[in-house]
């Protein structure tokens, strides 16, 4: 007997988009570390927190995934505008 997953197709897409955005944000933060190694402690801590948040979000909780994705997107926007 084949078991059915609790994930709907659109949940998987939302989760994958959130992970892709997290990867983009990580790259942005690490480029900040490369540019300013001495002042990069906060970026390193932010990368660690982001990794924790992505790995611990309940992938079956669409609202939690959406909230994390929104937070990641907002941070990407702020970094793109030049604010650290």
N, C-alpha and C positions, 0 to 999 in steps of 0.2 A: 504494500500500500504506500502511495506517495503522500508525504505530508505537505501541507500548505504552509508557506511562510506568512508571518504576520505583517510583513512589509508589503505595501502596495508599490506598484512601479513608480509612482510619483514620489513616494517617500525615499526610495533609493536614489532617484535623481536629485532630490533636495539634499540628501546626505552627501552625495558625491560632489555637488556644487559647493557645499559648505567646506568639504575637505580640500577642494581645489583652491578656494579662497584662503583657507588657512595656510596652504603651501605658499601662495602668493605673498601673504602677510609675513610669513616666516622669512622668505627671501628678502623682502623689504627691510625687515628688522636686522637681518644678518648683514645686509649691505651697510647699514648704519654702524654695526659693530666693526666692519672692515674699514670704514671711513674714519672712525674715531675710537680706536681700541681702548684708550684710557678712560673715556667717558661713556663706555658702552654697558656698564653694569645693569642699568635699567632695561636696556634692550634685551640683554641676555636673560634677565628675569622674566621679561614679558614673553619671550620665546618659550621659556620653560612653562609658564602659566598657560599659554596658548596650547602647547602640546598636551598638557594635563587636561584642559577643558575639552579638547577635541577627542582625546582618548576616553574620557569618562562620560561624555554626553550620551544619554540614552537614545540610541538610534531609532527606537520604536516610538519615541515621544516626539511627534512632529513639531509641536510647539517649542520644545527645548532645542531642537535642531534649527528651527527658524530663528529663534532668539539668538543663538550663538552665531548663526550666519549673518544676522543683522549687525551684531556687535563687531564681527570681523570686518564686514563691509564698511562700517563707519570708521574703523581704525585705519583701513586702507585709504579711505578718502582723506582722513586727517593727515596721514603721512604723505599722500600725494600733493596735498596743499602745502606741505613743508613744515607742519607742526610736529614736534616730537613729544 
